[in-house]
Amino acid sequence: WSLEIVGIYADYGNPKGQIAVNFAALTRRFPQTPQTRLGLRVAPDRIAPLITAMQEKFGLDDRSVADQATMKRESKRIFNRTFSVTAALNAFTLGVAGIALLTSLLTLANSRLPQLAPLWAIGLTRRRLAALELLKTMAVALITALFALPLGLLVAWCLLAIVNVKAFGWRLP
């Protein structure tokens, strides 16, 4: 049975490759194929009565009959919840990174105290020493940020372009 491929599309939620075939052509070729799933186009005001009638007539539960609006609403709710968790994890990670940077800078400043003693001994005021140390600390933080931002963007690109594709079979457009 030879078929002409008329299109390829990305299905981000499905890790398996699938083929979509015209229903009439499929049943002509395989007449024993059972019809287990159907889609109906109905006016929005007639959806609820139709679902109720189908459930009563065929003894179906809510898992067997669903309208598109409900499925779309539930999908969006789950999708948005996923990104809420991602945002919380991002904030947590940023907080941990900030605390780590602060701890590193405080440790560095503490280790520099013996080097400040000669400067204090030659007459620099504590205020001037504190200003110099603050300036050095800010310079170290700035240099760290200048290295961290491009490296962070590189890691993000690797996660989206390589890891996502390997793990899930898709990437963000």
Disulfide bonds with the S-S distance in Angstrom:
none
